[in-house]
Amino acid sequence: MQDLYDSAVWQIYTRYCDVPYKSKSDSLLIKSFGEINLRFANMTVTNDTVALNFDFTDIGEPILPSMTRDNRQLASGVGFDIKTRKIFIISSNTIIIYKNNPESR
C-alpha cells in the first residue's frame, strides 16, 4: 500500500509541479502547487481498484477552486487497478482521465 501511496503523491505533484497557485486571500502570493503541502484525505477500495484522495492545503485548509483567483479545478486523487497497475486521475468534479503508462510523466 505504501508503494501506491508514494506513486499517487508523485503523480499529483508531477501533474501540478509548475502550475501557479494564486490565492484569493493573499494577492501577492504566487507559488506553484509543487511548493504546497498535499494532505491525505481518504482511501476507497472497491473490488480490484484503490483510490487515494488528497487535498492541497493552504494554512492547513484544503484549497477549493473558489479559493483561487483563477478558479482552478484540481485533480487531487489517483486510482489504481491493482491487477494491471493502470492509473486514473480523479478530479473534484468527477472527471476521470485514464493514463496508459504509469511509468511515463
C-alpha positions in Angstrom: 0.0 0.0 0.0 2.9 2.4 0.7 4.0 1.9 -2.9 0.6 3.0 -4.2 0.6 6.0 -1.8 4.0 7.1 -2.9 3.0 6.7 -6.6 -0.2 8.7 -6.1 1.7 11.6 -4.4 4.3 11.6 -7.2 1.5 11.6 -9.9 -0.2 14.6 -8.3 2.9 16.6 -7.7 4.2 15.8 -11.2 0.9 17.0 -12.7 0.9 20.3 -10.8 4.6 21.0 -10.1 4.7 24.0 -12.4 1.1 25.2 -12.1 0.8 28.5 -10.3 -1.3 28.8 -7.2 -2.9 32.2 -7.0 -4.6 32.6 -3.6 -7.5 35.0 -3.3 -6.7 35.7 0.3 -3.2 36.9 -0.5 -3.0 38.6 -3.9 0.8 38.9 -3.7 1.3 35.2 -3.2 2.1 33.3 -6.4 3.8 29.9 -6.0 3.5 26.6 -7.7 1.3 23.7 -6.4 4.6 21.8 -6.2 5.5 24.1 -3.2 2.2 23.5 -1.4 1.5 20.7 1.2 -0.5 17.8 0.0 -2.6 16.1 2.7 -4.1 12.6 2.6 -7.9 12.8 2.7 -9.2 9.3 2.2 -8.9 5.9 0.5 -11.6 3.9 -1.2 -11.2 0.2 -2.1 -13.7 -1.3 -4.5 -13.1 -4.8 -5.9 -9.7 -4.5 -7.7 -9.5 -0.7 -7.5 -7.9 1.5 -4.9 -8.5 5.3 -5.0 -6.4 7.6 -2.9 -7.6 11.2 -2.5 -5.6 14.2 -1.3 -6.1 17.9 -0.7 -3.6 20.7 -1.4 -3.6 22.8 1.7 -3.0 26.5 2.4 -2.5 27.4 6.0 -3.9 24.0 7.0 -7.1 24.3 5.0 -8.0 22.4 1.8 -7.7 24.6 -1.3 -11.1 24.7 -3.2 -11.5 26.1 -6.7 -13.3 29.2 -5.2 -10.2 30.0 -3.1 -8.1 30.6 -6.2 -8.1 33.8 -8.3 -8.4 31.6 -11.5 -11.0 29.1 -10.0 -8.6 26.3 -10.8 -10.1 22.8 -10.7 -7.7 20.3 -9.2 -7.4 16.6 -9.9 -6.1 15.5 -6.5 -7.0 11.9 -6.4 -5.3 8.9 -8.0 -6.8 5.5 -8.6 -5.1 2.2 -9.4 -6.3 -1.0 -10.9 -4.4 -3.4 -8.6 -4.1 -6.2 -11.2 -2.9 -4.2 -14.2 -1.4 -1.2 -12.3 -3.2 1.2 -14.7 -3.6 4.6 -13.2 -6.5 7.0 -13.4 -6.7 10.6 -12.1 -9.7 11.8 -10.1 -10.8 15.4 -10.0 -13.2 17.1 -7.7 -15.8 17.5 -10.4 -15.6 13.7 -11.2 -13.8 13.8 -14.5 -11.6 10.8 -14.8 -8.6 10.7 -17.1 -7.1 7.3 -17.8 -3.4 7.0 -18.2 -1.9 4.2 -20.3 1.6 4.1 -19.0 2.1 4.6 -15.2 5.8 5.0 -15.7 5.6 8.0 -18.0 5.2 11.6 -16.8 
